[in-house]
Amino acid sequence: MDYQLEIYRPGTSDSSGRMKVFTAAAPFEPIRVGDLINTKEWANDTKWPLLRVVNVEHLISESSTAGIDPAGKIAHRLLIYTESAPDTAETRCKS
């Protein structure tokens, strides 16, 4: 099985809005609405240093044309939609 995590720029939901894609052989830890994503280590996009997750969509397909699963059976994609969050200590301390 292929696992893919796609993070979208604030306010976007189509493929042109993808800002980062991660692929793994094992499932990613759960990401939930309200979680914060720090993007400072991503060299290509520092316009939004801190993002808040506003929605998570699961896309599961039965065939994978490209990826790490040699059998090409199942792909699980997590689409993470975001909004910009203030990059402050206060944002991180809110419950």
PyMOL commands that set and color helices and strands:
alter all, ss='L'
color gray80, all
select helices_A, chain A and resi 15-17+89-93
alter helices_A, ss='H'
color red, helices_A
select strands_A, chain A and resi 2-8+18-24+36-38+50-61+75-84
alter strands_A, ss='S'
color yellow, strands_A
deselect
rebuild
show_as cartoon
